[in-house]
């Protein structure tokens, strides 16, 4: 089984994997993907059970402006933020809300799921509690 660090090296590359997981550190070249707002942690908000809320807006995706690897790094960043800010994320999971109004099928990057899911599965101590 691969470890956390093996997954992190695969996603961030050996030159960034050991930098702090901050916008100035490991994500310093991922500003475009961050600013798109495709995936966000709703800071300060939880469901009644204390689970943090992730908000996904597929309509903000523009595959011509980011790489899948860059967006995967953004997802890692957001997940880490939830783990740092909400102890309940490890115990109870997270809530994942997708806002798909006016989204065209062509905007949804299915290949991105194929990059993100394997990088997180078994590597991060988090589970999806509801969708």
Secondary structure, DSSP 8 states (H G I E B T S, - for coil): ---HHHHHHHHH-TTTTTS-SSTTTTTTT-HHHHHTTSEEEEEEEE-TT--EEEEE-GGG--TTSS-HHHHHHHHHHHHHHHHHH-THHHHH-EEEEE--TT--GGG--HHHHHHHHHHHTTTSS--EEE-
